[in-house]
């Protein structure tokens, strides 16, 4: 197996580690491809593996009593799916599902806890990331309860764009409706309003962000509240050096 070189990884947590700690964790990482719709963890199941996301993005979903999923957070190259094991959790509260194809580095949950015990910067960074992810979950709950759908849709598209770093997103209205917990018809109306405003273009299951600044202006304050937390986190842990291709917004 070829040695993993830190400057080639896109995951922000792995990229921010001191080289000595990266060398320890690299021995336990296996590159895997993530398929659209693939479930990495199911609610209630034991967390066997964690995933340091390299590309694409993953939804953390809570399952309602009627069987409907509702998104509570997004995970991209800034984070780790299954990170709650660092807090001592053994089972997953939410389901984590790939909303796009992509890639990740997988390692066992047991290995992560073992390495974190010997790597203080990794341990601290994972705890800080977990805190910021919980901020995202809390802000998402507040947003869903109090803000108009158009604002929520703009917030979600910005968050997806941050994690994909491409202007064109392969997203159906059915998928967005599930993520936001609304009917497809209402997503169509909200997307149409954003399209008329000239900030997005929607066609054949693809949404293109035409005017990023305009989309930010259309979103509620929840987007910036969460994005600023991620910026603050990674400002304290500069990359060594910053890998090419990371989202510029963070």
Steps between C-alpha positions, in 0.01 A plus 500: 500500500639841404561751776231767535642850454336767713514775238283289269205462737201734476341427836551810713557312826763268356666790319522705821683237707866537592700271268596268787136441593396462138761226462338311789145519368598442135586137580134436580336680206353321199381694198140413403259626238159622615194430285193719466241377751747284693428476873814515714327470838145406590324645801544276803773285345847468647754736345759265353682747275545875467547686172724803440322647198715604205238597242123512468274551796305291748173573679445418864133401517259449785215259434154619604230269636325487161820374338585830333864612520591859587847642456663640812848571361740476207849349501758567231876526477498706819397207712453141606196274484471300823702748706280449809717200590756750625248593772459138603189424294481146366179522297391751239213732587445603140528342158780631282430479128703610198312763302759504224770266382841569647787358697618463858765347720351229720640373827359291780340678794725306738811613312385863509462495877838330537676752276324799660628388840856535364445807283391806703453732202275246328300447819454874550407561137241222501342639816490849352354368176234309694405823679468690172294220346263521797475875437395415144235256627359754747496781243330272246223424751447871566504575128243232417269634771517873431614588149326506164564219255677725250752604765546141614552379144762770441676401824501132404631566149782712642593226746497240221710730280755545780547124515505430127697805377333482159237739370279226351334269753323179398195535723140410429212690654382173656832468684495861620141460618600202715802685639292804596195304614255663257292406195662491158253755364613760754866440411410559135346837587796606717753389238304687235517818706877470538533430129295809411727702729794382289693327779451137387411311184302177529472251215464122473600412857793741511519828690767747394596781736524802273542774762656382827476843667138534396425156644664600828279809510193281442590268789413556864764575763528128578742439214755754620454399864617147419758589233672743737542220756672280242723788389601566861576132555733465204661840556644348817626195310666617177572230243856370452492643231141551380425226244390604153130485421356572843184713507601866492208612719664346809 
